Amino acid sequence: MKKQYLKAILAITLAAACLTACGDSSSKSDSKKSSETTTTAKAVNTMPQQQGAPDEPNQDIDDGADISESATDEPSSAEESKEANSAEEEKEKGLHLSKIETFDSQNNLIYLQEYTYTPDAEGGNIECTITRTGNRIEGQSVTESSSKDVVKYLYSKDFNMLAFYSGVPQILRDEYIYDEKGRLAKIINYDTNGDIEKTTVNEFGSDDKLTKSTEYDKNNEVYKEYDYENGKEIKVNWYATGYVTENEYDNNDNLIKSNIYGKDGSLEETMTYEYDDKNNPTYYKDYYTQADMVRMESKYENSYTSDGYTVKTYSIIDGNTELSSETEFDNDNHCLQELVYLNGNIVETTKYTYIEIP
């Protein structure tokens, strides 16, 4: 259990290395969708962005970076939807994921995710069917696993997200509504009974940049609100808990600090970020102010070549557990491979394969 817990923490910390690059086809990059994370570096931000704008679908889909066993039975919204978001470069080139393969320390294939893209009956939209097989358990191969499920995304012909379906039989879980300018104006999330579970409403300025995103619960009451300036998330009000998050950015629009305040207005947690001259992260720290404790500290080594670049990540959890990864990207920020280590020993290797869709 401890190993699974640590692997889950590692995955959450390191998965963002592939969030931008390894996601599936996506909506427009300037339209906010419906998850709990956001990537602010201009290239690929490998640091955990714990507070973020609504960004992607929030149902039943595992992470594009193939997270290890989750710390909970149900995946969080931040984990479930990352496959649906891709880099703008990927969209422009028409490259989309076709396969994700995860191998354990003995090189056994323990998780397989396969993608199929087909025009719908009307021919104007594209259906993406994702078949997932495996339990991500050390020593249990995909062929031995009893775990298999299928989910489906519906995209417009230019790969704007329209809907997400899951379950047996498959039912609508997320619906995406655009305004007359093609901006993502509303997301409606449904529960397994088909009732509205959450609604996200986006507001835009005259420059078409996002200015506010408001989340309503099933009773149509506001429980979370995001404020933006120049498209950057500045403040988050968590009405359900009374917490407030305030973010700061550098001149390159990289997130450099997130302060979280409690119900009484006192500072409870601070996350700080540093970047290199290519806007890729080099340092991250999560500090609990009131407990005077560093929860997580990560350092990133970025190596650049003519063919792409590699990000090596070193993280310390609770001061004594070493988590690390090595992730390879091409020049268009497509994640190619990720190696995950626990206390210096490799625990997983994940490989990504792409296909071109006109």
Buried (B, 14 or more C-beta within 10 A) or exposed (E): EEEBBBBBBBBBBBBBBBBBBBBBBBBBBBBBBBBBBBBBBBBBBBBBBBBBBBBBBBBBBBBBBBBBBBBEEEBBBBBBBBBBBBBEBBBEBEBBBBEBBBBBBEEBBBBBBBBEBEEEEEEEBBBBBBEBBBBBBBEBBBEEBEEEBBBBBBBBEEBBBBBBBBBEEEBBBBBBEBEEEBBBBBBBBBEEEEEBBBBBBBEBEEEEBBBBBBBBBEEEEEBBBBBBBEBBBBBBBBBEEEBBBBBBBBEEEBBBEBBBBBEEEEEBBBBBBBBBEEBBBBBBBBBEBEEEEBBBBBBBEBEEEEEBBBBBBBBBBEEEBBBBBBBBBBEBBBBBBBBBBBEEEBBBBBBBEBEEBE
